[in-house]
Amino acid sequence: MIVKDENGGVGVGVGGRSSSGFGSFIRRKQVDSVQFKAHGGHHHQLARKLSAVDLVAIGVGSTIGAGVYILIGTVAREHAGPALVMSLLIAGIAAALSAFCYAELACRCPSAGSAYHYAYICLGEGVAWLVGWGLILEYTIGGSAVARGITPNLALFFGGWDNLPFFLTRQTLPGLGVVVDPCAAALIVIVTLLLCLGIKESSMAQSIVTTINVCAMLFVIIVGGYLGFKSGWIGYELPSGYFPYGVNGVFAGSAIVFFSYIGFDAVSSTAEEVKNPQRDLPLGISIALCLCCILYMLVSAVIVGLVPYYRLDPDTPISSAFSSYGMKWAVYVITTGAVTALFSSLMGSLLPQPRTFMAMARDGLLPSFFSDINKHTQVPLKSTILTGVLAATLAFFMDVSQLAGMVSVGTLLAFTTVAVSVLIIRYVPPNEIPIPTSLQKSIDRHSCGDDEDRASPIDTASYCDNHLYGKSEALHGQPLIIKETKEEQKEKSRRKLAAWTIALLCLGILIVAFAASANRCPSILRFTSCGVGGILFLCSVIVLTCIGQDDARHSFGHTGGFVCPFVPFLPAACILINTYLLIDLGVATWLRVSVWLLIGVFIYLFYGRTHSSLLNAIYVPSACANEILGIREEHLA
């Protein structure tokens, strides 16, 4: 049904949008909203310069941080033991679930903004804002935390804190007790300057640094493997066996090391700068994830085999393992790998944030300052500089290690919304297109030659009805009603059933995740809640399997790219895993995050909601929108 309101607005069936009140939270943009804005000349697109090789370098560099040089020692000692390899494999498989979802959406919607962009298309403006706001938090704190980790590794490289040059060492401000880190701030400034040069130049720098890091890891694998075969792999010959902490310990370890795989979001954030996104984006994401998983597993297999897991140093596990064989000189190679890993990981943290700012500013949710693209470097220069200044200031004055858990909120929230978005595209893809106010006026100006016959938005809607549907009739004093065939009614019922099923699937997962994480609740309540949530979850998956997917999915967005397999099972498993990890982060982390999210809500309510590019947009069926744009282009020609 197409409804014409008193103000000349048009609402399409139940999908019509309201620009005020709750309607602003659920209004959705289209895949190629950039093209609509380009008609008005409001901004330029980023330059397409990246190849699949560049994406692999960005993905590997963003993923392999200093965690592999530190984290494996703690996980092996406290959780997995010699079964550390199994923990890394399970975590890699869990990360691959999200990577599959990212790969499809990056191909269908190759624009800047990553998870924010996908959520805006599939879930609505309110959810998209929260996802984007969470990603900003993730990149800022994550980048500052990574930069803060460079100084201890440099101290290790120079042989101790006393040997570190004065201008690089940490200092305590007299009278304030604040420990400042000039080295961390300087590193962020250097990375920011590289990012300002251009995407191709910064990706080349990251490729060089990532290559050095990978060579250091290959050194650990090859030399450590030789030592292991020579010594008989004493780390595996233990009375406690391969699983000293049992299967539960392996899964607990996998939950911790899961966050060592979350660099592929940086790859998807560069989608607008990729030469051939339908081919290169899935290749970049998959190859980067596979390389990281293989390197992680080989390094961990060597280290836990060289030294019994309980003798590993939790701070420097790899260096201590080689030192036990008299190879103290190896610490320089390993530290070089750790430093370069920090540098490339920092680039992976600072690269996506300006593009997220830019995407949100393009949509009107942030001031246009953030969407400006430099004509020479063809990157969002102002956003990049502002991001670098904020991150450098935070890294200089604050030890953000206690805030590291907040990074996981933005990551897991993005992963969850991406998986939900895949289900929406497959079962209930958006079938309405917003026509922004600027484009409505443009259509109005060029529709007719003189003022008397000039078409209005109402005339535009009437044109759609008369030319595209051919089955409409105007009832006096009533909205214009389109007669639906039985097939259309059946499809409408299927879409409604699918939408409710996806909502119940998410509700069931929330119940299960809350019940599984509530350790202090009575056992009866926990098991009952898990049972109810589990039934909702299983029934929803079964229903989605039976009702079939929407045929419109084949033409949604940009076609011809990667298609996520095993839908709805894979996205449902991805939502379940990420939701559990999200809720299991703890009360303290959520209290801190709530403050940030509350600030974001106020900014959206008082600025973003009223400045959105979809404010007063008219939603029309996709075919109707294409016809309207075709007419406009004919007049312009």
N, C-alpha and C positions, 0 to 999 in steps of 0.2 A: 504494500500500500504506500502510495506517495501522498503525503499530507502537506498542504500549503497553509502556513499559519498566517496570522493577521499582518505580520510584519514582512511578509514576502519570503520567509524562510521555508525551506523544504526539508521534511523529515522522511526517511525511507523506511517504511515498515516499522518494526520494533528497533531497527538499528539507527534510527534518527538520533542526533546528538543535541544536547543542550549546552550552550556556551557558559551557562552559569550554574551554580550549585554543584550537585554531584556529577552532572553531565561532563564537567571539565575533567574529572578524574578518569573517565572511560573513553574519551574521544581518542581516536587512533589516526595516525598518519598513514600514508601509503608508502609503498616500497620506494618509488622514485619521486619522493617529495622534493628532492634536490632539483629534478627537472621542472617541477611546477614553479619553484622559486627562481629557477634560471630564466623562466619566461619574464619575470619581473626584473631580472638583472641584479638581484640583491647580493649575490656572492659568486665566487668562482669555485670550481672544484679543485681538489688537490691534484698534483701532477702524478700520472701513472708511470712510475719508474722502476718498480720492484719486480723481480723475477722470483721463481720458485727457490732458487739458491739463496737469494737475499732473505726470503721468509724463513728458510731453514736456519740460517744464521741467527735471525732475530728470535726464533722459537727456542733454539738450543741455548743461546746466550741468556735469554730471559728465564729459562727453566733451571739450568745448572748454576745455582748460586753457591755460596760458601757452605750451605747446609750439608752438602755431601761430604765436606771435609770435617764436619763437626757432628752433625746429627746422627750419623750411623753409629758412632761410638756409644752415645746415650741409649739409643734404641736397642743395640745389641746387648749392652750391659743390663738393662732394666726390663726388657720386654721379650725380645725374640731370640737372643743367643745366636748360635750358628745358623738358625733359620731366618736370619735377616734377609737373605735373598728372597725367601718366600714372601716376607712382608712387603718388600719392594715390588715384587711381581703383582701381588694383590692390589697394591696401591696404584700401580701402573694400569691395571685393567679397569679399576674404578675411575681413574682419570680419563681413560679412553672412552668411557660412556659419555662424558661431557664433551670430549673432543669430537666425537661423531656428530653430536647435536650442533656444536659450533660450526663444524665443517659445512653442514647443509645450509644453515642460516647465513653463513658468510657468503656462500655461493648465490643464494636467492636474493640477499639484501646486501650487496657489496658497497657499503657506505661507511663513513667514519662513525664511531660511537659504540661499536661492538654490541655488548649485551643491552646497553641503553637503547640503541637503535632498534634492536629486535623486539624488545619489550614494548616500545612505543607503537610498533606496527601491530603487534599481536595482543597485548594486554591492556594498553591504554596509557594515557599521559601520566596518571598518578603513580602507577607502578614503575613506569619508565623513569620518572624523576627520582624515586627512591633508589632505584638501581644505579642510576648515574651518580647520585649523591654518595652512595656507598662506594662506588668505584673511585671517586675522588679521594675519599678517606683512605681506601686501600693503597692507592698509588703514592699518596703523600707520606703516610706513615711507613709504608713498605720501603720507599726510596730512602727515607731518612734512617731507618733501621739498618738497611744495607750499607749506607755510607758510614754509619757509626762503627760498623764492623771492620772497616779497612785499617784503622789505626792499630788494633792489637795484632793483626796479621803482618803489618809492616814492622812492628816492633819485633815480632818473631823472626822476620827476615833479617833485621839488623843485629840480631843477637840479644835482644832485651830492650826494656823501656829506657834504660840509661844510655843506650847507644843511638836512640832515635834522635834525629835532628830536632832542635828546639822548636822550630816553627811548625813541626808536624805533631809534636806530642800534645797530649791533653793537659790543660791548665785549669786550676781552680781559681775562680774569681775571689779576691780577698773581700771578706765581709759578707759575701752572699752565699758562699758554699756551693756555687753552681760550677759544674765541671764542663768547660767548653771544649769543643773538638774542632780546631781549625782545619785539620786534615780532611775531615768528613765534608765540611762546607766547601773546601777548595775542590774536592773531587766532584761534588754536585755542580759547581760552577763550570768545571771543564766539560762535563757531560752535557750540560745545557748549551754551551757554546758549540759543541759538535752537532747537537740536534738542530741548532739554529742555521747551520750551514746548508741543510737540505737532507731529505730522506735518503737519497742515494749515498751521500757522503757519510752520514751517520751509520747506515747499514754496512758500509764498507769498513768503517772503524770497528763496528761490533763483530764483523766477520773475522778481522785480524785478531782481536782480543779473544774471541771464542775459540779460534784455532789454537792459540797458545794454551788455553785452558784444557781443551780436548787432548792436546799433546801431553800435558802434565798427567792427565788421567790415564792415557795409554802407557805412560812411563810406569805408573803405579801398577797397572794390570800386567805388563810384560815383565818388568823386573820383580815385582812381587810374586808373579806366577813362577818365575824361575826359582826364587827363594823357597816358595812353598813346595815345589817338587823336590828340591834339594833336601829340605828338612822333613819331608814326609807329612806335611799339612797337620801339624800338631794341634791346631785349633779345632779340628774336627774329631780328634780321638779323645773324647771326654766321657767319663762315667755317666754323666747326666744325659748323654745322647744328643740328637740333633734338635730336639724340642724341649729344652730345659724348663721353659715356662708354659708348656702345653700349647694347644691350638689357640686358646684365648690370648696368650701372649703374642702370637704371630699376628692376630687381627688387631690387637691393641697397637702393635708396632706399625702396622700398615696405616692405621688412622693418623699416626703422627707423621709418617713420611709421605702421606698423601699430598701434603702441601709443597713437596719438592717437585711436583709435576705441573704446577699451575701457571706455566709461562705461555701457553698457547693463546690466552686471551690477548696478549700483546700482538700476536700474529693477526688475529681477526680485526683488531683495531686499525690496522693499516690497509683494510680491504679496498678503500677508495684510491689507494696509491699503487695497486697491483696492476700489472699490464694485462694479465689474463686471469681474472679472479676465479672464474668457474673451474679452471684447471689448476692454477698455482696455489690457491688457498688450501684446498684439501690436501694437496701434496705437501705443502709447507708444514701444516699442522701434524699430519700423520708421520712424516719422516722425522720431524723434530721430536715428537713424543717417543717414537720407536728408538731413536738414537739415545735419548736420555735414559730410557728404561734399560737398554742394553748396557750402557756405560755404568749406570748405578749398580746393576746386578753384578757385573764383572768386578767392579771395585770392591763391593761389599763381600763378594765370595772370596776374593784374595785376602782381604784384611782379617776377616774372622777365621780364615784358615792359617794365617801366619802366627797369630797370637790367640790364646784362649779368650773368649769374650769377656770374662770377668777381669782380665788384666788390661783391657783397652782403656786408654786415657779418654775420658768423656769430652775433653776440650780439644785435644789434638790426636785423634785415634790413628790416623794414617802415619803421621810423623813418628808417633811413639812405637808403632809396629815396626817401622823400618829401623828405628834407633835400637830396638832390641836385637837386631841382627848386625849391629855395628856400623850401619850406614847412616851416620848422623848428617853427612853431607846432603842426603836426599831431602832434608828438610827445606833446602833452598828451592829445589824443583817443586816440591809440594806447596810451599808457601807462594811461589810464583803462580801456580795454578789457582790457589785460593784468592789471591789478589785480583787476578784477571777475571775469575768467576764473579767476584764482587763488582768489578767494574762493568762487566756485561750485564749482570743482573740489575745494576742500577740504571743502565740505559733502558733495559726492558721495563723498569718501573716508571721512568720519566717520559718515555716515548708515548704511551697511550693517553696520558692525562690531558695534554693540550688538545688532543683530538676529541676527547670526551667533552671538554669545555666547548670546543668549536661546534660539535654536533648539537649540544644543548642550546648554544647561542643561536645557531641557525634556526632552530625551532621556536625561538623567541622566549625560551625559559630562562635565559641569562642575557645580560646586556650584549649588544652587537660587538662590543670591544673584543670579546673572546673569539669571534668568528672571522676576524680579519686575516687574510692570507697574504703574505708578502709576495710581491710580484717577481722578485729575483730568486729567492730560495724556494718559493711555492710551498711553504709550510706555515702553520699558524704561529707566526713569530711572537706576537704579543703574549699569547697564551703560554708559549714555551718559556719565555723569559719570566713571566709571573710565576709559573710552576716551579722553575728553578730557584727563584728567590725565596719562595715559601718553604721549599724543601731544604734549602741550604740554611735558612734561619732556624728551622726546627732541628736540623741535625747539629748545628753549632751549639745551641743552648740546652737541648734536652736529650736525656737518655731515654729513648722511646722503646726500650726492650720490654718494659712492663705494659706497653700498649700494643705489642705485637699481635695479640689475640684479636684486636680490632681489624687487622688486615684480613683475617679469615672471614669476617662477616661480609665484607664487600665481595670477596671471591665466591663464597658459597651462595650468596644471594644471587649473583650473576649466573652461576652454574644452574641454579634451580629454575630461574625464570627462562633461561635458554631452553631447557628441557621441556618446560610447559609450553613454550612458544612453538616447539616442533609439533607437539600434539595438536595445538590449535591450527597450525598450517595444514596438517594432514586431515583433520576432521571438520573443522569449522573455519576455513580460511576467510579472512575479511572479504566481503563481496560488495563493499561500498567504498567510494572514493570521495575524500573531502575536496571540495572546490574552495580554496581560500578566497577571502574578500577581495584581494588585489586582482585575482584572476577573474572573479565575477564582474568587477568593474571593467576589466579589459574586454571581456566577452561582450558586455553591454555596449561599450563604445564602438566595437567593430562589427556588431551584428547587423546594423542598418545604417543607411546613409544619412538620414535626417533625424532630428530629435523626436518628431511625432511618432515615427514607426520604430523607434529604438526599443530593443527587447530588454525586458527586466529579468531578474532571477526567476520570477513566476513563469514568464514566457519560455525561459530556458527549460524549466521542468516540463512545461506543456509540450515543448518540442520533443523531449525524450519520450513522453507518453505516446504522442501521436506517431512518431517515426520508428521508434524501437519496439514498442509493444503492440500497437495496432489493435488492442483489444480493450481499450479504455473507454469509459463514458463518464461525463461530468454530471453529477447529481446536484440539483439546485440547492444551495445552502449546505452542501455536504462536501467532505474531502473527495478528491478524485480517487476512485477505486479501480484497481486493476484486477481483472478476473484471472484467477489462478487455475491452471490445469491440475489434474489429479497427480501428475508427475511432480509438479512444482509444490503442491501441498505435501506430498510424500517426502520430498527433499527437505522442505522446511521442517517437518516433524523430525526427520533424521538429524538435522543440524541442532535442533533444540535438545534432543536426547543426548547427542554427543557433547554438547556444551555442559549440560547438567552432569553427565558422567565424568567429564574431566574435573569439574568442581568437586564432586564426591570423591574422586581419586585423590585429589590434593588434601581434602579433609581427612580421609582415612590415613594418609601418610602422616599428617600432623598429629593425629591421635596416637598412632603407633610410636612416633618419635618422642612425643612428650612422655608417654608411659614408659618407654624404654630408658629414658634419661632421668626419670623421677625416682632416684634410689631411696629417698626418704619416705615415699608413700607406702601404705600398707600393700602387702603382696597381692591380696585379693583384688584391690582396686587396680593395681598395675596390670595383672593378668586379664581382668575383665576389659579394661580399656584396650589392651593389646588385641584381645579377641574381636572387639567391636571394630577397631580400626583395621585389623587384618581382613575381616569380612568385607568391609567397604572397599578396601584396596583390591582384593581378589575379584570381587564382583564387578568392580569398575573396569578392570583390565579385561575380564571376560566379555563384558558388554561392548567395549571398544573393539575387541577382536571380531565380534559377531556382526556389528552394524556396518562395517566397511568404511573405507575412507572416502573423502570428498573428491569427486573427479576434477574439481577446480584446482586441486593442488598441483596438477601437472602444468598449469599455466600461471601459477602464482609467482610473482617476482621474476627474477632472471632464471630461466630454465637451462638445462643441459649440464648442470654441475653435479656435485656429489649428493647422493640421497642416503639419508640415515637408514641403516638396516634395522630389522626386528622391531618395527613400530607396531604396537605401543609398548612392548616389553622393555626395550632398551631405555627410552625416555622415562618410563615409570620407575625402573631401577635406579636411574640417575637421580630422579627427584627424591626417592627414598633415602639414598645414601647421603646426598648433600643436605637434606633436611635434618637427618639425624645428627650429622656433624655440626650443623648450624646451631641446633638447640643444645648440643652437648658442650658448647664453648664455655658455659658457666655464667653465673649471675653477675659476677664482677665485670666481665667483658660486656655483657648486654647492658648493664647500667651505663657504662662509658659510651657505648654505641648509641644508646637511646638519646643522650644529650645531643650528639651530632645529628641524628635523624630528626630530632625535634627542631633544631635550627633549620634543617632543610625544609621541613614542613612549613615553617613560618615564611621562609623565603619564597616557596612556591605559592602559598596562599596570597601573599601581599605583592608578589611581582610576577612570577612565572605564569600563574593562572590567568592573569589579566593581560599579559603581553604575548601569550602564545600565538604562533602563526595560524593556529586553527581556531582562533577566536572568531565567532560568527561564521564559521565555515559551513557550507551547504554540503550535505552528504547525499550522493546520488549513486545509483548502480554503476558498476564498472563500465559496462558497455555504453551507458549514457554519457559518462565522463569522457570516454574516448571519442565519442561522436561530437561532443561540445568542443573539445580541444581541436578536433579535425576542422570543424567549422571556423574556429578562431584562426587557425593557421592559414586557411584558405583566404580569409579576409586580409590577414597580414601580408600574404603573398601578393 
